[in-house]
């Protein structure tokens, strides 16, 4: 990795904000505007309740359905945000005593969003009101079908709207107060819950995991939501989340990102061996036996997903044309739900934009992942008239083409890629130069005020120069160092999976500090990212 060591003068920041030297260096290096710094250090940490008219009207319609003894149907989505949003909305209806049901579509057979066939099925079962969560703004056919059948429709979503959403009601962050502009789908569901029930800790925790899973900007009320939700997870507000985490893991954004969100997403990705709809009662259960039994199944599904990802990534790398500027990898044996994961692995490894595709019912579907400096969404937004479906953003896309159009699709990619003249340049990573004396337990605890780290700040990386250290432990998985300073010193860990060469007496050690809690002992741990 290409590191740039930067020197920071933190004195003015420390004096202005009354913070420690380590925190001052991070703030000074961030180049954030003053209002953003104030938000990080002194922002209101209370979860607010929206009083937007769309939210209030939604609540009135739900209560009216309850008074009239009508059945309410919740239409969800199969990613972490959609699953958590479904759980929040169902639990809200349950607590209100309103008869309800829910359904999350099969990723492969049905695809994303509410379908007319689902609306018809709901009508046959006597549902009078449908509420979508984390989807619906583009469910035009389903909305029309609901109107034809006399079913009222509330769309609650956070995705960008494309024209008018002709449902009976749209509840969306764009229609709410400015402070909620970065909410995910579960965040929107949370605001409906808060107006109807008040503060429900489990709902806050569910919406927080959803926001992390959907990589929402961690500013304004979304930041507050995640911070409070992590606290509720630590308080075991959702036993399922506790069971999904390793016993020694802190409830922070990294744990949520790497231990909770992938497991939730794995069920939707592996829907041929699991059913995403079973996740909702799991997330809402407080029965230890139920939670314990399900998490074992969930771990097996996630392990199967990881094994399939590894095998599929190896095959994709073997069959792809490594000399191409844009890698298009297709094989009939590929699993559609894993394409995005494999594309991400190849893009990271080979430093090229990648699309990995699989065959599904006469169509070839896949996911693309990009690299720094290449806008994949823009690349496919013009010149590809053969696309049956397309969506995404700068770094990731989803694409569907008919089998008979695949060769033309491939040729168009090659031709257009040559015209771009794109060359990958490795992003230069920054590490803040610090003295080992700056790394103390108190100073590292001070950094926690910045967690959850917004994208514009990122978790800080520090560079120690000429630090006095020695190896204290070595195994196949980890090498542990001890660094001396004027305090008690601190441990550094080098994980073998990072493939970083070991040094007996390194001149520079780059890494990230954290608070380590083990057997009631609290200490600093410095996770090593590079050493020379």
BELWOKA-V623113 format. One record per residue. RES is the residue in three letters. PHI is phi in whole degrees, -180 to 180 (NA if undefined). Layout:
{{RES	PHI} {RES	PHI}}
//
This chain:
{{UNK	NA} {UNK	-91} {UNK	-105} {UNK	-115} {UNK	-86} {UNK	-117} {UNK	-99} {UNK	-127} {UNK	-96} {UNK	-94} {UNK	-57} {UNK	-65} {UNK	-66} {UNK	-61} {UNK	-69} {UNK	-71} {UNK	-107} {UNK	56} {UNK	-121} {UNK	-71} {UNK	-61} {UNK	-65} {UNK	-64} {UNK	-61} {UNK	-62} {UNK	-64} {UNK	-66} {UNK	-63} {UNK	-76} {UNK	-72} {UNK	59} {UNK	-75} {UNK	-68} {UNK	-58} {UNK	-68} {UNK	-69} {UNK	-63} {UNK	-60} {UNK	-64} {UNK	-66} {UNK	-90} {UNK	-131} {UNK	-67} {UNK	-61} {UNK	-106} {UNK	-99} {UNK	-70} {UNK	-91} {UNK	-112} {UNK	-69} {UNK	-117} {UNK	-63} {UNK	-61} {UNK	-64} {UNK	-69} {UNK	-65} {UNK	-66} {UNK	-59} {UNK	-63} {UNK	-64} {UNK	-67} {UNK	-66} {UNK	-65} {UNK	-63} {UNK	-61} {UNK	-65} {UNK	-63} {UNK	-90} {UNK	57} {UNK	-94} {UNK	-90} {UNK	-115} {UNK	-109} {UNK	-109} {UNK	-102} {UNK	-105} {UNK	-138} {UNK	-96} {UNK	-98} {UNK	-58} {UNK	-64} {UNK	-64} {UNK	-66} {UNK	-66} {UNK	-63} {UNK	-61} {UNK	-63} {UNK	-62} {UNK	-68} {UNK	-64} {UNK	-64} {UNK	-62} {UNK	-65} {UNK	-61} {UNK	-65} {UNK	-83} {UNK	74} {UNK	-96} {UNK	-63} {UNK	-152} {UNK	-147} {UNK	-147} {UNK	-155} {UNK	-112} {UNK	-69} {UNK	-72} {UNK	-57} {UNK	-93} {UNK	-77} {UNK	-113} {UNK	79} {UNK	-78} {UNK	92} {UNK	-71} {UNK	-110} {UNK	-56} {UNK	-63} {UNK	-69} {UNK	-62} {UNK	-62} {UNK	-64} {UNK	-65} {UNK	-63} {UNK	-64} {UNK	-92} {UNK	88} {UNK	-79} {UNK	-106} {UNK	-136} {UNK	-114} {UNK	-122} {UNK	-87} {UNK	-131} {UNK	60} {UNK	-168} {UNK	125} {UNK	-68} {UNK	-118} {UNK	-88} {UNK	-61} {UNK	-67} {UNK	-67} {UNK	-64} {UNK	-64} {UNK	-64} {UNK	-61} {UNK	-63} {UNK	-62} {UNK	-91} {UNK	76} {UNK	-100} {UNK	-74} {UNK	-131} {UNK	-112} {UNK	-99} {UNK	-115} {UNK	-157} {UNK	-129} {UNK	-74} {UNK	-62} {UNK	-82} {UNK	-124} {UNK	83} {UNK	-77} {UNK	-101} {UNK	-86} {UNK	-80} {UNK	-64} {UNK	-157} {UNK	-115} {UNK	-114} {UNK	-151} {UNK	-55} {UNK	-64} {UNK	-102} {UNK	-104} {UNK	-61} {UNK	-54} {UNK	-66} {UNK	-102} {UNK	-64} {UNK	-102} {UNK	-72} {UNK	-91} {UNK	-60} {UNK	-69} {UNK	-65} {UNK	-63} {UNK	-61} {UNK	-61} {UNK	-66} {UNK	-66} {UNK	-59} {UNK	-64} {UNK	-70} {UNK	-88} {UNK	-124} {UNK	86} {UNK	-78} {UNK	-118} {UNK	-53} {UNK	-66} {UNK	-68} {UNK	-63} {UNK	-64} {UNK	-63} {UNK	-68} {UNK	-67} {UNK	-61} {UNK	-62} {UNK	-64} {UNK	-68} {UNK	-63} {UNK	-91} {UNK	52} {UNK	-76} {UNK	-59} {UNK	-92} {UNK	-130} {UNK	55} {UNK	-70} {UNK	-68} {UNK	-62} {UNK	-62} {UNK	-59} {UNK	-65} {UNK	-61} {UNK	-71} {UNK	-65} {UNK	-63} {UNK	-63} {UNK	-67} {UNK	-65} {UNK	-61} {UNK	-87} {UNK	64} {UNK	-65} {UNK	-124} {UNK	-53} {UNK	-61} {UNK	-65} {UNK	-59} {UNK	-69} {UNK	-80} {UNK	-90} {UNK	-66} {UNK	-56} {UNK	-95} {UNK	-91} {UNK	-76} {UNK	-84} {UNK	-129} {UNK	-65} {UNK	-67} {UNK	-63} {UNK	-61} {UNK	-67} {UNK	-107} {UNK	-118} {UNK	-108} {UNK	-57} {UNK	-61} {UNK	-70} {UNK	-62} {UNK	-68} {UNK	-64} {UNK	-67} {UNK	-66} {UNK	-70} {UNK	-112} {UNK	-67} {UNK	-77} {UNK	-121} {UNK	-152} {UNK	-127} {UNK	-62} {UNK	-67} {UNK	-74} {UNK	-69} {UNK	-65} {UNK	-63} {UNK	-63} {UNK	-67} {UNK	-94} {UNK	-76} {UNK	-117} {UNK	-87} {UNK	-58} {UNK	-67} {UNK	-63} {UNK	-64} {UNK	-62} {UNK	-68} {UNK	-71} {UNK	-65} {UNK	-65} {UNK	-64} {UNK	-63} {UNK	-64} {UNK	-67} {UNK	-63} {UNK	-66} {UNK	-66} {UNK	-63} {UNK	-63} {UNK	-66} {UNK	-65} {UNK	-65} {UNK	-61} {UNK	-64} {UNK	-66} {UNK	-70} {UNK	-65} {UNK	-64} {UNK	-66} {UNK	-61} {UNK	-69} {UNK	-68} {UNK	-97} {UNK	-79} {UNK	-88} {UNK	-63} {UNK	-84} {UNK	-70} {UNK	-77} {UNK	-128} {UNK	-93} {UNK	-110} {UNK	-122} {UNK	-135} {UNK	-152} {UNK	-63} {UNK	-83} {UNK	-67} {UNK	-96} {UNK	-57} {UNK	-69} {UNK	-104} {UNK	-57} {UNK	-64} {UNK	-64} {UNK	-68} {UNK	-60} {UNK	-64} {UNK	-62} {UNK	-67} {UNK	-63} {UNK	-67} {UNK	-81} {UNK	-102} {UNK	59} {UNK	-139} {UNK	-64} {UNK	-138} {UNK	-125} {UNK	-113} {UNK	-131} {UNK	-133} {UNK	-91} {UNK	-151} {UNK	51} {UNK	81} {UNK	-117} {UNK	-114} {UNK	-118} {UNK	-166} {UNK	-131} {UNK	-116} {UNK	-132} {UNK	-106} {UNK	-126} {UNK	-54} {UNK	94} {UNK	-119} {UNK	-87} {UNK	-71} {UNK	-64} {UNK	-64} {UNK	-59} {UNK	-91} {UNK	-75} {UNK	-144} {UNK	87} {UNK	-122} {UNK	-71} {UNK	-87} {UNK	-69} {UNK	-85} {UNK	-153} {UNK	-159} {UNK	-168} {UNK	142} {UNK	-151} {UNK	-55} {UNK	-102} {UNK	-153} {UNK	-138} {UNK	-120} {UNK	-140} {UNK	-131} {UNK	-133} {UNK	-71} {UNK	-56} {UNK	-70} {UNK	-100} {UNK	-65} {UNK	-63} {UNK	-65} {UNK	-60} {UNK	-63} {UNK	-65} {UNK	-66} {UNK	-60} {UNK	-61} {UNK	-66} {UNK	-70} {UNK	-65} {UNK	-62} {UNK	-71} {UNK	-72} {UNK	66} {UNK	-70} {UNK	-130} {UNK	-72} {UNK	-125} {UNK	-59} {UNK	-68} {UNK	-82} {UNK	-91} {UNK	-106} {UNK	-128} {UNK	-84} {UNK	-73} {UNK	-136} {UNK	-92} {UNK	-53} {UNK	-65} {UNK	-73} {UNK	-92} {UNK	-123} {UNK	-60} {UNK	-63} {UNK	-69} {UNK	-72} {UNK	-61} {UNK	-57} {UNK	-63} {UNK	-66} {UNK	-64} {UNK	-84} {UNK	-84} {UNK	-78} {UNK	-75} {UNK	-70} {UNK	-58} {UNK	-72} {UNK	-108} {UNK	64} {UNK	-66} {UNK	-68} {UNK	-116} {UNK	-119} {UNK	-118} {UNK	-101} {UNK	-109} {UNK	52} {UNK	-78} {UNK	-77} {UNK	-150} {UNK	-151} {UNK	-71} {UNK	-112} {UNK	-164} {UNK	-147} {UNK	-146} {UNK	-67} {UNK	-99} {UNK	-153} {UNK	-118} {UNK	-111} {UNK	-114} {UNK	-122} {UNK	-104} {UNK	-88} {UNK	-153} {UNK	-75} {UNK	-90} {UNK	-95} {UNK	79} {UNK	-155} {UNK	-92} {UNK	-119} {UNK	-121} {UNK	-119} {UNK	-85} {UNK	-62} {UNK	-63} {UNK	-85} {UNK	54} {UNK	-102} {UNK	-61} {UNK	-79} {UNK	-129} {UNK	-72} {UNK	-131} {UNK	-69} {UNK	-81} {UNK	-133} {UNK	-125} {UNK	-114} {UNK	-176} {UNK	-126} {UNK	-88} {UNK	-151} {UNK	-91} {UNK	-106} {UNK	-118} {UNK	-148} {UNK	51} {UNK	65} {UNK	-106} {UNK	-107} {UNK	-151} {UNK	-89} {UNK	-126} {UNK	-108} {UNK	-83} {UNK	-82} {UNK	-102} {UNK	-167} {UNK	-153} {UNK	-140}}
//
